[in-house]
Amino acid sequence: QVQLVESGGGLVQPGGSLRLSCSASRSIFSFSTNTMGWYRQAPGKQRELVALISGGGSTNYADDVKGRFTISKDNAKNTVFLQMDSLKPDDTAVYYCNAKYYSGQYWGQGTQVTVSS
C-alpha cells in the first residue's frame, strides 16, 4: 500500500497563485513509466486530469491549464508539485493526487482549491 500526503490547497482570488505538493510513501520516479500527477473534481462534474509527470520527466497537461499550471517533481523525495498561476473561478475543485505504478494506482485524500473574490 502507498500513502499519498497532499498539501497546499486553499482560497485564492482570481489571478492569484497556489502551489500543491504531494509526497508518496514509496519510491516512484525510479521507473520512467511510473507517473504522479493531479486530477480535479468540481461539484456535479466528473474527475478530470489536470497534469501528470513521469519518472522519465515527460509531462501531460489538460488543455485549459496549459500555460498557467506547471508540474514538477523531486525524485529523491518522491514528491510532485503543481504550481498554479493565473487562477480562474473555473479552477475551483477538489484536487486529488494520483500515483501510478506498474502494480496499481493510488489516490490522495484530496485538497480543496477555491478561486473566488
N, C-alpha and C positions, 0 to 999 in steps of 0.2 A: 504494500500500500504506500502511496505517495501523498504527502500533505503539501498543500499549496497555501502560503500565507500572503495575503494581499494587503496593501496599504495605499493611501493617497487620495481616496475619494473625498468629496465634499461639495460645498456650494460655491459657485463662482459666477460672476457677472458675464454677460455676453462679451466676447472679445478677449476674455481672460484665459489663463493657463492653469493646468493641473498636471501633475506627474504621478502616474500609478506605478507601483512596483509589485512584483510577485516573486517569491522565493520557493523553490522546490526542495523537498527533503531528501531527494535522491539525485545524483548526478544525471544531467540530461544532455548537455551540449557536447559530450564526448563523441557522440554519434551524429554524423552530419544529417541524417534523415529525421532525427527527433526534432520536434518543434515545441515552442512555447509561444503563447500569444494571448490575445484578448478577444472576447466576444461581448456583446451587449444585448440587453433586452429591455425595451421600453414597455410601459403598460399597454396591454392589448395587442402587442406585436410579438412576432417570433424572435428567438435569439438569432443574432446575426454576427458574422465575422467582422472584426474591426481591423486587426493586424496580427500577423504571425512572423516569427523569425525562426530559422532552422539552425541546427548545430553548425552547418556549413556557412551560415551568415546570410542566406537568401531571405528576402522579406516579401510579404504579400499584404497589400492594404485594400480595404474597401474603397470603392471609387469616391465616396463622399467624404473621406477623411484624407485622401491624398493631398500632400502639400500643407496639411495642417497638423497631422499627427506623425510622430517618429517613434519607431520601436527600436530598442537596442538591448544588448544583453551583457552580463558579466559572467563569463564562463566559469570562473573559479568559484563564484558564489551561487551558481545555479539560479540566477536571477534575471528576470526580464523587466524592462522599463517601458512605459508608454508616456512620452511627452506629448501633451495635448495642448495645442495653441489655437488661437482664434476660435475659441469655443462658441457654439451656437446653441440656442434653446433645443434644437432637434437632437443635440448630442446627449440630452438628459436620458439616463437609463441606469440600470444596474449593470456594472461591468464585471465580467467573470474571467478569471484567469484560466487558461487551459494548457495542459501539458500532454503531449502525445509521445509515447514511447512505442517501441516495437510491440511490447506486451500489452498495451492498452493506453487509454487516456484518462485523465483526471481533471477535476474541476475545483476551483476555489469556491469560497462561500459567497462571493460577490461583494462589490463595494458600490455604494450609490454615488453617482455623479449628477449634480443638478446645476443646470445653467439657467439662471434667472436674474432679472434685475429687481 
